[in-house]
């Protein structure tokens, strides 16, 4: 999901006033509210309008006389519009947010806290989505649906290389890739194309080995990349990249896009969001399939960074209880099954089916929900660390220790 920066000081000032106003309005209008406004992205309008309609019907049945005003938004400008409503009023009672958009708004106090236990399947919410809606020990976002990362591969090349069974571990994947290299010796060919500084993929190895990026200890952020388990994950990533990919060790996953490399016939497989299958090139569409990226333990997928959406109640809403009830209906077990039937990944592990995308979502992770995390990303701390590791500019321990300290320093800023 797209992210944009917020002018934090202005937003906090606006919200300070908004909280007082919203609290007063909530006390006086709770019993008399006749409508709520819901902002959803246009994905719902084009993909599952029937679910929106049935949710509204259920909600209105439970709340006679209350109507629901659905307003569809676009990812490109919805945050700008939301910021304006926080300053001027008249905003939504429910808003859909990309999971990577949540943290700074939660930190600024833009959303009302929710009782997690009152929502269906909350004990089994996908880890990567649940984490994106939690801040300071409270829940502010309810997982809506997710998108996973998978391996997109050329079935014809796997067959020609004598690979008859998909790998069950990372080690088996590497062994298969050596067969693919032997059958495809052309210059620039990657058995598995991954960009050297694709930190989303690299951190999956860290989490697969039980490590992490950072955690809070007594209210302070502590970097975890220099822990033994994180170092083991980084070593595994380095070994995998060097054995399987011929991509640059110092550029990111957009220069070039993996699917462009694949479409040029220069990759037998690639790692990325499942939608990469849309862009493999006409020549390879019929021979393209996907599988779950295996972890280092047989039978376990590697934890993946999930994309997806959360639903939140802005603090400025004067109908928070009604807004919460609408979210409950829209994310109920039956609603999530409708989303699932339309090809989406439902919001909880107990609802996952057997599709590649759903199996890939079973294990997931998310970045630290700290208000300064965006500064870590903008500072390219993780990307620089990976480049140092892959080019041997620094040892894994040296690069990880430096990055870990830098991340902690940034996250602990006031």
N, C-alpha and C positions, 0 to 999 in steps of 0.2 A: 504494500500500500504506500501511497505517496506521503511524504512528510514535509512539513514546512515549519519554519521557526516562528516563535511567538515572542512578542515584545513583553518579556516576563514582568517587568516592573509595572507597566501599564495594566496588564491583565490582572495582576494581584490587586492593584488599586481599585479597578472596576469591580472585581469580585468581592472585595471587602464591603462595598456598598450594596452589591447585589445580594449577598447573603442576608443582610438585614431586611432588605425589601422582600426577598422571597420568603423569609420566615414569617413575616407579617401577613403577606398575601396567602401563604399556605394555611395559616390559622383561620383566616376569614373566608376563604373560597373553597376549602377542601370539600365541604358538603354540597356546594352549589355549582361546582365546575360542570359545564355542559359540553365541553369538548377538550380534546388534547391534540397537540400537533406533534407528528412523528416525522423526523427526517431520515429517510433511507436513501441509499445509493441507487442509481438507475439499474444496477444489476438485478434488484428485486423486481423492478418494473418490467423488465424484459424477460427475466428468467423464471420467476415464481409469483406472478400477480395473483394466482389462485390462493396461495398461502396467505398473502397479505389480506385478501378478501375474507377468507375463512377466519383468520385471527380477529379481524375487526368485528365479524359477526358474533364470534364467541365473546369477545370483550363487551360488546353492546348488549348481549343477552345477560351478562353478569352485572352490567351497569346501565340499566334502562335510562334512556334520556341523554346519555353521554355519547357524543359522536367523535370519530377519529378523523383528523385531517392529515392525510399522508402527503408529504411534500418530497418529491424525488430530487436528489442532489447529484452533483458530479464530483468525482475525486479531485479534479483540478482546482476547484475554488470553494469547496464546502467549508474549509477551515477559515478562510477569509470572511465568508458570510457569517460563520459562527462567532468569530471574534467581534464582528459588528453588533450582533445581537447581545453579546455579553455586555457591551458598552451601552447600547441603546434600548435594550429590552425587546420583547416580542419574539423571542426565540423559541426553539422547540422544547417540548417536554421530554421527548426521547430523541436521541441522536445516535446514528451509526458512525463508528470511528474505526479507522484502520488500527490494527493492534499496535503498530509502531507509532501511532499518533497519540496514544493515550497518556504516556508518562508525564509530559510537561504540563498537560492540562490537569492531571490529577495532582501534581505537585503544586500547581497554582490555586487549587481549590475550586476548580470549575465544575466538578461533579458532586452529586449527593452520594453519601455512602449507602450501600445496599446490604440487606441481610442475605448473605450467600445461601444460607440453609433453606430459604423459602423457594428456591428455584429447582426445577427438575434436574436430576443427574449432577448436581453441583459437586458431589463428592468424587465424581469421575470426570470432571471437565478436563479437556486436553491441557496438559501441563503448559505448553507453549502459549495457549490463549488465556488460561486462568491467570498466569503470571503477569500478563500484559494489563489486566484489569485490577491488579492489587497494588496498593501503595500504603506504606506506613501501617501495615497490619490490618487494613480495611479493604473491602471490595467496592470498587467503583464501576467496573465494567462486567457485563455478562457476556460470555462467549456466544457468538452467533453462528459462524461457520468458518471453516479453515481451508487453506491450500497447502499442500505438502511439496517436498522436494524428492525427486526420484531419479533413477538412472534411465535415460532414454537411449536405446541402442539399436544397431543394425542387425537384424536377425540373419540376413544373408551372410554377413561377414563372420558372425559367430559360428554359423553352420560350416562355412568354408574352412574355418580354423579348427574344426573338429570339436567345438564346444557344444555338448548335447544337454548339459544341465546347468542351470543358472547358479552362480556362486552362493554358498551359504555363509561364508565368512569373508572378511576383507582380504585375508591371505589367499583364499581361493580366487578371488576377483583379480588380484595381482598376477597369479599364476595363469589365469585365462588371458590376461592382457599380454603376457609374454608370447602366447600362441598367436595372438592377433598381430603383434609386431612382426613375428616371423613370416606371416602370410602377407603382410602389407608393409614392405620396406621403404616405401616412398618417403621422400624428404618432407618434414613437417607434419607427418601423420601421427596422431595420438590415439592410442588404444582407448584411453578414457580422457577426454579433454576436460581439464579444470584449470582455471587461471590461478597463478601462484598466490596472489593476495586475496583470493576469495575467502574472506574470513568467516562467512556464514558456513561454508563447507568445512573449513579448518577447525572451527570451534565444535563442530559435530564430533570430531575425533576426540577433542578434549573432554566433552561430556560423555562420550562412549567409554572412556577410561576412568570415569568417576570424578573428573576435575571440574573446574568452573572458571568463570571470569572474575567475579567479585561477589562478596557477601557482606552483610552488615553485622558488625560485632559491637554491642553496647552503643549503638547509634552511630558508629563510624564505619565507613566502607573499608574493606580489606581486600587487596588484590589476591587472586587465587592462582594466577597463571604460573607462578613459580613453585607451586606445590608438586610433590612427586607424581601424583596422578595426572595433573595437567601437563607436566613435562613428558610423561609417557604418551599422552595423546598427541602432543605436538611432534614428538619423534615419529609416531605412527603416521601422522599426516605428511611429514617430510618424506618418509620412505615411500608412501603411496604415490605422492606427486612425482617424485623422481623416477619411479618405476613405470608410471603409466601415462604421464602427460608430457607433451613437448611444447606446451604453452610457455610464454614468458614467465620468468620467476618474479618479475617486479611489476607487472601490470594487473589490472583488475578484471572482473568478469564482464565488463562492458566494452573492452578494447582488445580483441573483438568480442562480440556476443558469441557464446558457445554454439548456439544454433546456426550461426553463419558459418562457422568452421565445419560443423556437421553437414550443412547443406552443400558445402564445397567438396564433400567426399574426403575430408581430412580427419575424420574421427569415427571410430567404431562405436563409441558411446560418449555421453556427456552427462554431467550432473547439474541439476537445476530444478526449478519449478515444473510441475507436471505439464503446464501449458506450453512448454518448449516444443511439444509434439506438433504444435500448429505450424512450426516454422522450419521443418527439416528439409524442405525442398521437394518439388514434385517427383524428382527421380528416385527419392528414397522413402516416400510416404508409405508405399505398400510393404516395405521391408523394415518398418520401424515399429518397435514395441517398447514397453517399459517394465522395469522391475524395481523392487525395493532395495536400496543400498544396504548391504549387510554390514553388521558391526564386527568387532573382533571376536565376539563370542558366538558360536554356532547357534543359529535359530533366532538371534536377536537382530533387529534392524538397527542401523546407526541412528542416534537421536537427531532429528532434523529441526531446522529453524522453520517454524510455521508462519505463513502469511495468514491473514484472516481479518475478521471484523468482530468488534465488541459493540454492545449496546449500553448506553449510559443515560442517566437522568441529569441534565444540567441543574446546577444549584439555583439558577434563576427561575426554574419551573415553579408555578404556583399550584401544580397538581401532581406532586411527587408520588403520592400513593396510587393514583390512577395510572400514572406513567409506569410505575413499577409493575402493576397488574398487567398492563399491556405487554411488557417485556416477558413476563411469565408465560402469557399465552403464546407469544411469538417464538419462544424457545422451549416450549413444552416438548415432551417426548414425541408426541404425535406430530408436532410441527417440524422437529428436527428430522423425523423420518420422511416427511415430504421433501425437505431439502436434500436429503440423502438420495431419494428416488430420482432427483433431477441432476444427480452427478456431483453434488457437493459433499464435503466431509462434515459430518455432524459434530457437535461441540463436546462430546464426551466419549471416553474410551469404551464404555459399555455399549455404545450404540454403533461402534465401528463394524463395517462389513468386511468382505474378503477382497475388495478391489485393491489394486496396487496403491492408489492414492490413500485409501483409508488405512491400509496396513502400514504405510510409511508414516502415518500420523500417530501411531500407537506410542512411539517414544519421541519426545520433543523437548525443546529448550527455548528459553527466551533470554534476552539481554537483561542486565540489572535494571530494575525500575527506579532509577535515580534521576532527579531533575537535570543533572548535568551529563547524562549519558550521551545526548546529542553532541556534546563537545568532544567526547571520546571519539565518536564516529567522524566528526568534522576534522579532528586532529590526526586522523589516519593512524592512530596508535597501533591497532591490530594489523593493519596492512603493512606498516613499516616493520613491525616485528616479524611477520612472515617473510618479507623480502630479505631481511637480515639473516633469517634462518636458512632459507633456500639457497642464498648466494654464499653462504658460509662467512658472511661478514662478521657475524658473531656466533658463538655457540648457542645451542637451544636454550641452555640455562641462562646465559648472559642476556640474550634477547628477551626471554620471558620475564626475567627478574626486572629488567628495565621497564618493560611494558606494564607489568603488574604494579610497580611503584607509581608509574605515570597515571595509570587508570585510577588508583586510589587517591592520588593527589587531586585529580580533576573532579572526581565524584564527591570529595569531601569539601569542595568549595562551598562557601555560604550561599 
